[in-house]
Amino acid sequence: MSDLSARLDLPFIAPSQAQKHVTHNEAVQRLDLLVQMALDGFEATEPPAAPETGARFALGTGATGVWAGQDGKIAAFLGEAWMFVTPQEGWIAAERGGTAVRIYRDGGWRGFPDRTDALGIATQADAVNRLSVAAAATLLSHAGAGHQLKINKAQSDDTASLVFQSGFAGHAEMGLAGDDDFSIKVSADGTTWTEALRVDAQTARISGAAVQSAPTDNAAERLLKVGAFGLGTAISLTASDGLDTLVLSGLYYNPSAGNTSGNSYPISSAGALLVIARSATNVVQEFTSYGGTSAASALRKFVRSWGTGGWSPWLELYHSGRVMGPVSLSDGVPTGAIIEHQFVGGNGEYTRFANGTQICGTTVALSTSGETTWTYPAQFFTAPRVAAVLTGSQAAFARTLSNSNLSIQIGAFNTSGTRVSGFAYLLAIGRWI
């Protein structure tokens, strides 16, 4: 059995040894030197002239004086003489009055490494996961102000991302995955991945499976873009685009006039279309045209709906600017104002209505020499019905002849059948279409 301990060379007390305290005190001195070791210097070669008791130095190469021949050892002053101890692999010593901490390794005192190849905290690190932490939470806090967590990659086509796992299988990833665009990906099985969002690094525009692929993409739960269904900018149509199959809610615009067969526009004019759909067979379309600068023609609005029986006819809506003005009909549907009224020189005045009714009125002078002709201020479609009211105090009656859609002849007679003169108020009622 050795007389010294394996690591610190502490002397053992031999059986039946005399003056055991000498051996014990020597061991205590060595413990005092080596445990929680704090040295007065490293690589020392010249002993101090008046060392303090307990002074300790790690000797370097070429030690002089009483240290000569003790290179590489630890020199400790015990008050009367120097004691020398050979350090062993793994011993650690701090520098008194300084901040250096060194470890004895490979025959010399080395500084602690400024990095470690792997670090596991409450878990095992490996060659891929060189920093591993097993904990309920990980806190990275500021040191006075803000704090940044940086994930760097070598080249643009490398990856710098955060991966979120369940049972060590990836189910979500966010970051720079193979390029410099920011993306968010998800996976249900940890193998097949879907790119939900991508932010273009150059334009900052968003794409991905969670975003509309086109302005008319109506897939459930997708994010709307500017221009989606005409929000922010109307979806462009052409005159040849058929409206009967356009049952997707949105705002549309036809920038060109014209109406081709089968496209179902209400009129041949540029305009905007609003589609409101509750389902594919329950739809309302509203078309607003632009026809000119006057109040009567600048805005024309039409509506129709789709139900179980198909599309209803277009119905034109009226506003204050279209109550009075030129009246017109097309296939029985009003296409102009509601009421048209005008004075026409000596022929009197007329009033037309959008339902096809026309009323003409005037005052004519009657002659004893024959009938008086009244040319209507506006042409009728067929001969109208005419009423006459005679003026004067004598009893008389009126007679009409040759009534047409253009004019009528009228005369007045007394009860004896003699033609008389005077004035008659005339009112003709019929249809203009």
C-alpha positions in Angstrom: 0.0 0.0 0.0 1.3 3.4 -0.9 2.2 5.9 1.8 0.5 8.8 -0.2 -3.0 9.4 -1.5 -3.6 9.0 -5.2 -4.7 12.5 -6.2 -3.3 15.0 -3.7 -0.2 13.0 -2.4 -1.4 13.4 1.2 0.8 11.3 3.6 -1.0 8.5 5.4 -0.4 7.7 9.1 1.4 4.4 9.3 0.3 1.7 11.9 1.9 2.2 15.3 3.6 5.3 13.9 5.3 7.6 16.5 4.6 11.4 16.4 1.5 10.9 14.3 0.8 14.6 14.5 3.7 15.4 12.2 2.2 13.3 9.4 -1.2 14.7 10.0 -0.1 18.3 10.0 1.8 17.8 6.7 -1.4 16.4 5.2 -3.4 19.4 6.5 -0.8 21.8 5.0 -1.1 20.1 1.6 -4.9 20.3 1.8 -4.7 24.0 2.7 -2.5 24.5 -0.3 -4.5 22.5 -2.9 -8.2 22.8 -1.9 -10.0 25.9 -3.2 -6.6 26.8 -4.7 -5.8 30.5 -5.2 -2.4 31.3 -6.6 -0.4 34.5 -6.4 0.8 34.1 -10.0 1.2 31.8 -13.0 4.3 31.1 -14.9 6.4 32.5 -12.1 10.2 32.0 -12.3 11.7 34.3 -9.6 10.8 33.8 -6.0 9.8 36.9 -3.9 12.4 38.3 -1.5 10.1 38.3 1.5 7.2 35.9 0.8 4.2 35.8 3.1 3.2 32.6 4.8 0.8 30.8 2.5 2.1 32.4 -0.7 1.6 30.1 -3.7 2.8 30.2 -7.3 2.5 28.1 -10.4 6.1 27.9 -11.6 7.0 28.4 -15.2 10.1 27.3 -17.2 13.5 28.4 -16.0 12.7 29.0 -12.3 15.6 30.5 -10.3 16.9 30.7 -6.8 15.2 28.4 -4.3 12.8 27.4 -7.1 15.5 26.2 -9.4 14.8 22.7 -10.7 11.1 22.9 -9.8 9.7 24.0 -13.2 6.0 23.3 -13.6 5.3 22.6 -9.9 3.3 24.6 -7.4 5.5 26.4 -4.9 3.9 27.1 -1.5 5.7 29.1 1.3 5.0 27.5 4.7 6.7 30.1 6.8 10.1 28.7 7.0 10.6 26.9 3.7 9.1 26.3 0.3 7.1 23.2 -0.5 6.7 22.0 -4.0 3.8 20.0 -5.3 3.5 18.5 -8.8 0.0 19.5 -10.2 -2.2 16.8 -11.7 -4.5 16.7 -14.7 -7.8 18.6 -14.1 -6.7 20.7 -11.1 -8.3 24.2 -11.1 -6.7 27.3 -9.7 -7.8 31.0 -9.5 -5.6 34.0 -9.6 -5.6 36.0 -6.3 -6.6 39.6 -6.9 -7.5 38.9 -10.5 -10.1 37.2 -12.7 -8.1 34.5 -14.3 -9.2 30.9 -13.7 -7.1 28.1 -15.2 -7.1 24.4 -15.5 -4.1 22.1 -15.5 -4.2 20.2 -18.7 -1.6 18.6 -21.0 1.3 19.5 -18.8 0.4 23.2 -18.3 -2.0 25.7 -16.9 -4.5 26.5 -19.6 -7.2 29.1 -19.6 -10.8 27.8 -19.7 -12.0 27.5 -23.3 -14.0 30.5 -24.5 -16.5 28.1 -26.1 -17.8 24.6 -25.6 -18.6 22.2 -28.4 -21.9 21.1 -26.9 -24.0 22.0 -23.9 -26.9 20.1 -22.5 -29.0 21.6 -19.7 -31.0 18.9 -17.9 -30.7 16.9 -21.1 -28.1 15.5 -23.5 -26.6 17.6 -26.3 -25.5 15.9 -29.5 -23.6 16.7 -32.7 -26.8 18.3 -34.3 -28.4 19.8 -31.2 -25.3 21.2 -29.6 -27.4 23.3 -27.2 -30.2 21.3 -25.6 -32.4 22.5 -22.8 -35.1 20.4 -20.9 -37.2 22.8 -18.9 -40.7 24.1 -18.4 -39.7 27.4 -20.0 -36.6 29.2 -21.3 -36.2 32.9 -20.6 -34.0 35.2 -22.7 -34.2 38.7 -21.1 -32.8 42.1 -21.8 -29.6 43.5 -20.4 -30.8 47.1 -19.9 -33.0 47.7 -22.9 -34.1 45.4 -25.7 -33.1 41.9 -26.7 -32.7 40.2 -30.1 -32.7 36.5 -30.8 -30.6 36.0 -34.0 -30.7 32.9 -36.3 -28.1 33.2 -39.0 -27.5 31.2 -42.1 -24.5 31.0 -44.4 -26.1 31.5 -47.8 -29.4 32.6 -49.3 -30.4 29.0 -50.3 -29.7 27.7 -46.7 -32.3 27.7 -43.9 -32.7 29.8 -40.8 -36.0 29.0 -39.1 -37.9 27.9 -36.0 -39.4 24.5 -36.1 -42.2 23.6 -33.7 -42.5 19.8 -32.9 -44.9 17.4 -31.2 -43.4 14.2 -30.1 -40.2 15.3 -31.9 -42.0 15.4 -35.2 -42.2 18.8 -36.9 -45.6 20.3 -37.4 -44.9 24.0 -38.0 -41.9 26.0 -39.3 -41.4 29.8 -39.7 -38.4 31.7 -41.0 -36.1 31.7 -44.1 -36.6 28.2 -45.5 -34.3 27.8 -48.5 -34.4 31.5 -49.6 -34.7 35.0 -48.2 -38.6 35.2 -48.2 -40.2 34.8 -44.8 -42.5 31.8 -44.8 -44.8 29.9 -42.4 -45.3 26.2 -43.1 -47.5 23.6 -41.4 -47.6 19.8 -41.5 -50.2 17.4 -40.2 -48.0 14.3 -40.3 -44.5 15.8 -40.0 -43.6 14.7 -43.5 -45.9 16.6 -46.0 -45.6 20.3 -45.6 -47.9 23.1 -46.8 -46.7 26.7 -47.2 -49.5 28.7 -45.5 -47.9 32.2 -45.9 -45.0 33.7 -47.7 -43.8 37.3 -47.5 -41.8 38.3 -50.5 -38.5 39.8 -49.4 -38.5 42.4 -52.3 -42.1 43.5 -52.4 -43.4 42.5 -48.9 -46.5 41.0 -50.7 -48.1 38.0 -49.2 -48.9 34.7 -50.9 -49.5 31.1 -49.8 -52.2 28.5 -49.3 -53.9 30.8 -46.7 -54.3 33.6 -49.2 -56.6 34.0 -52.2 -55.0 32.7 -55.4 -57.1 35.1 -57.5 -59.6 37.9 -56.9 -62.5 35.5 -57.4 -61.1 32.7 -55.2 -63.9 32.1 -52.7 -62.3 29.1 -50.8 -63.4 29.2 -47.2 -61.2 30.9 -44.5 -58.7 32.3 -46.9 -57.2 35.8 -46.4 -58.6 38.5 -48.8 -56.3 40.6 -51.0 -56.8 44.1 -52.2 -59.0 43.6 -55.3 -60.7 40.5 -53.9 -64.2 40.4 -55.2 -63.6 44.0 -56.4 -62.7 45.4 -53.0 -60.3 48.3 -53.6 -60.4 47.8 -57.4 -63.2 46.4 -59.5 -62.8 43.1 -61.4 -62.6 44.0 -65.1 -65.2 42.6 -67.5 -65.7 42.8 -71.2 -68.8 43.3 -73.3 -68.6 39.6 -74.3 -68.5 38.3 -70.7 -71.9 36.7 -70.0 -73.6 37.9 -66.9 -76.0 34.9 -66.6 -73.2 32.7 -65.1 -71.7 35.4 -62.9 -73.1 34.4 -59.5 -70.0 35.1 -57.4 -70.4 38.1 -55.0 -68.2 41.0 -55.9 -67.8 44.4 -57.6 -67.2 44.2 -61.4 -66.6 46.9 -64.1 -67.1 46.9 -67.8 -65.0 49.8 -69.2 -66.3 49.5 -72.8 -69.7 50.2 -74.2 -71.4 47.5 -76.2 -73.7 44.6 -75.6 -73.2 41.4 -77.6 -75.7 38.7 -78.0 -76.0 36.4 -75.0 -74.1 38.4 -72.5 -77.3 39.7 -70.8 -76.2 43.3 -70.1 -79.3 45.5 -69.6 -78.0 48.2 -72.1 -75.1 48.8 -74.4 -73.1 51.0 -72.1 -70.0 50.9 -69.9 -70.8 50.5 -66.2 -70.3 48.8 -62.9 -71.9 45.6 -61.7 -72.6 44.6 -58.1 -73.3 40.9 -57.5 -74.8 39.8 -54.1 -75.1 36.0 -53.8 -76.5 34.1 -50.9 -76.1 30.9 -52.9 -75.5 29.9 -56.5 -79.3 30.0 -57.1 -80.1 33.0 -55.0 -78.4 36.0 -56.6 -79.1 39.7 -57.1 -77.3 41.7 -59.8 -77.3 45.5 -59.9 -75.8 47.3 -63.0 -75.1 51.1 -63.0 -74.3 52.5 -66.4 -72.5 55.7 -67.4 -74.2 57.3 -70.4 -73.3 61.0 -70.4 -73.0 64.1 -68.4 -76.6 65.2 -68.1 -78.7 64.4 -65.0 -81.1 62.3 -67.0 -78.5 60.2 -68.7 -75.4 60.1 -66.5 -76.7 57.4 -64.2 -78.9 54.5 -65.2 -79.4 51.7 -62.7 -80.9 48.2 -63.4 -81.5 45.3 -61.1 -82.5 41.7 -61.6 -82.5 38.5 -59.5 -81.9 34.8 -59.9 -84.3 32.3 -58.3 -85.7 28.9 -58.9 -87.2 30.0 -62.2 -84.0 31.6 -63.6 -83.2 35.2 -64.1 -85.9 37.9 -63.9 -86.0 40.6 -66.6 -83.8 43.7 -65.9 -85.8 46.4 -64.1 -84.6 50.0 -64.4 -84.6 52.1 -61.2 -85.4 55.8 -61.4 -84.0 58.8 -59.5 -84.9 62.5 -59.4 -82.8 63.3 -62.4 -84.9 60.9 -64.5 -88.5 61.8 -63.5 -88.8 64.6 -66.1 -87.2 64.2 -69.5 -87.5 62.4 -72.8 -89.6 59.2 -72.4 -88.7 56.0 -74.3 -89.6 52.3 -74.2 -87.9 49.2 -75.5 -89.8 46.0 -75.6 -92.3 47.4 -73.2 -89.5 48.4 -70.7 -89.0 52.1 -70.0 -85.6 53.3 -71.0 -86.0 57.1 -70.5 -87.6 59.4 -68.0 -91.0 58.9 -66.3 -92.7 62.0 -67.6 -92.1 64.1 -70.7 -93.8 67.5 -71.2 -93.4 70.2 -73.9 -95.1 73.2 -75.6 -95.0 73.0 -79.4 -95.7 76.5 -80.8 -99.3 77.1 -81.8 -100.2 73.3 -81.7 -100.5 73.3 -77.9 -98.7 71.1 -75.4 -98.3 67.4 -74.7 -97.5 65.2 -71.8 -96.1 61.7 -72.3 -95.8 59.0 -69.6 -93.4 56.0 -69.4 -96.3 53.6 -69.6 -97.1 54.8 -73.2 -100.0 57.2 -72.4 -100.0 60.6 -74.1 -102.2 63.7 -73.4 -102.4 66.7 -75.8 -104.2 69.9 -75.2 -104.8 73.3 -76.9 -107.3 76.1 -77.6 -108.6 76.6 -81.2 -110.7 79.3 -82.9 -113.9 78.0 -84.7 -115.1 79.5 -88.0 -118.5 79.6 -89.6 -116.9 78.9 -92.9 -115.9 75.3 -92.1 -114.0 72.9 -89.8 -110.8 73.9 -88.0 -107.8 71.5 -88.2 -105.7 70.8 -85.1 -102.4 69.2 -85.7 -101.3 67.4 -82.5 -98.2 68.8 -80.8 -96.9 65.2 -80.6 -97.8 62.2 -82.8 -100.0 59.5 -81.4 -99.6 55.8 -82.2 -103.3 55.6 -83.3 -106.0 58.1 -83.4 -106.7 59.4 -79.9 -110.0 60.2 -78.2 -110.7 63.9 -78.3 -113.0 66.0 -76.0 -114.0 69.6 -76.8 -115.4 72.3 -74.5 -117.0 75.3 -76.3 -117.0 78.9 -75.0 -119.8 81.5 -75.3 -123.3 81.8 -74.0 -125.2 80.3 -76.9 -126.1 76.6 -76.8 -123.9 74.7 -79.2 -122.1 71.4 -79.8 -118.9 70.3 -81.4 -118.4 67.9 -84.2 -115.1 66.2 -85.1 -114.1 64.9 -88.5 -111.1 63.1 -90.1 -109.5 62.2 -86.7 -106.0 60.5 -87.2 -102.9 60.0 -85.2 -101.6 63.3 -86.6 -104.5 65.7 -86.5 -108.3 66.2 -86.2 -110.9 68.5 -87.8 -113.5 70.2 -85.6 -116.5 72.5 -86.0 -119.4 73.9 -83.9 -123.1 74.1 -84.5 -126.1 75.6 -82.6 -129.3 73.7 -81.8 -130.7 74.7 -85.1 -127.8 73.1 -86.9 -126.3 76.4 -88.0 -122.5 76.6 -87.9 -121.2 79.0 -85.3 -117.9 80.6 -84.4 -116.0 80.9 -81.1 -113.3 79.0 -79.2 -113.0 75.4 -78.1 -110.7 73.9 -75.5 -109.5 70.5 -76.9 -108.1 67.5 -75.0 -106.8 64.4 -76.8 -105.9 61.2 -74.9 -104.2 58.1 -76.5 -100.9 56.2 -76.7 -97.6 57.4 -78.1 -96.4 53.8 -78.6 
